[in-house]
């Protein structure tokens, strides 16, 4: 068999692995229809979106969602892990969790286990061989195949694997079980056309494919009709949306079209690529009332030498120039970022350049990581920075960013903010009981209810005066006697 034939056999046919001696036997839902399922999600917002589609496909095929309590009690028929492959620790967590899940089969002989997502796309053969108690392994482009794979595993008594390399159906075309009635993820594209040397996403998600604008807007309208007040547009590079068909203004047009949808209160998006963040997108953000002034803008490094080694198609001064334009158009914008320290070849001088850019950019928050080599990426073959050196740099970077974040949050104290309520923090009978949500620019706010006033419900909008700034959130415990504000708006 040629290597190409072998790849085809694994990715398109049903790969089989016999159960190891003494391993729990394969089974299926018994005595309660198709049974209860539970989805455990690792990774990014795109994975969260895909998990909603996994849930929708399972329910369309007769399965019912299990509560977290039922999952913890092992009282479920199918447990599904939607995996991440971006960092090495995500891989380690995946195998560790699969090992723990083996006990499901001992406690419930009919239980089934399925592994999907990016690691399944990347490492399907090893998963099937290393964890033979897993019933189904399915790729990022095979969500709709999961129920059939579970049926086949039940009948064949061995692992079923299906991983397609080509996208034939957008996950957004599948039914969904939304995690929130008031906030919705809406994917506008899948895949990535960039060639960043540290990133495995093009391998796990494939080349960028855009959905039709009409399909995206139809889904948004449907979510609003069903009660959503806030949507987040998703893509590996949202602002390159439309480039494949030659429309470089497609993303800004989409943002403006979202502004015309009645009942849609808040629009966010993630993640844009700095190289494609054009003036028309800035204008659309600034001029469309329901597009929030919140932006996740990945820097990765402040060193031009390292950016070149990463194959990031911008340099630090261009990055800062775009930020200046954004802040000129939207002075209230809250901008977060991603930063990698310890990238292969990074020197102390390179790291100092990153600190310089962070000080100048004044990000509201930063997701900071020590570089993690991913097999198959060019950076994995480069000379690595010692871990203790990278850890020291990470700690110094965190100290700088923590200070900047605290300074930014402190400026909110005394201001009125509108918070969309998403949950409750603290115990209901405790004095610290507050309602929690995010204000327009994405900052987390915990709101206390003044004595004698109505408490908000999930999905309500509360305007309240910020009274304290924490390290990563705001507290609004308004004292109306001091002229501070508390008001509920139910839309």
Secondary structure as UniProt FT lines:
FT   HELIX           3..11
FT   TURN            21..22
FT   TURN            33..34
FT   STRAND          36..41
FT   HELIX           45..60
FT   TURN            61..62
FT   STRAND          64..65
FT   HELIX           68..72
FT   TURN            73..74
FT   STRAND          78..83
FT   HELIX           88..107
FT   TURN            109..110
FT   STRAND          112..117
FT   HELIX           118..130
FT   TURN            132..133
FT   STRAND          136..138
FT   TURN            140..141
FT   HELIX           143..145
FT   HELIX           146..156
FT   STRAND          160..162
FT   HELIX           171..173
FT   STRAND          183..187
FT   STRAND          189..190
FT   TURN            197..198
FT   HELIX           201..205
FT   STRAND          209..210
FT   HELIX           213..225
FT   TURN            226..227
FT   STRAND          230..234
FT   TURN            236..237
FT   HELIX           238..240
FT   TURN            241..242
FT   HELIX           243..245
FT   TURN            248..249
FT   HELIX           250..258
FT   TURN            259..260
FT   TURN            262..263
FT   STRAND          266..270
FT   HELIX           274..276
FT   HELIX           279..287
FT   TURN            289..290
FT   STRAND          294..297
FT   HELIX           304..310
FT   HELIX           316..329
FT   TURN            331..332
FT   STRAND          334..341
FT   TURN            344..345
FT   HELIX           348..361
FT   STRAND          365..370
FT   TURN            375..376
FT   HELIX           378..381
FT   HELIX           387..410
FT   TURN            411..414
FT   STRAND          416..425
FT   TURN            428..429
FT   TURN            431..432
FT   STRAND          434..439
FT   TURN            440..441
FT   STRAND          444..447
FT   TURN            451..452
FT   TURN            458..459
FT   STRAND          461..465
FT   STRAND          468..469
FT   STRAND          474..476
FT   HELIX           480..482
FT   STRAND          486..489
//
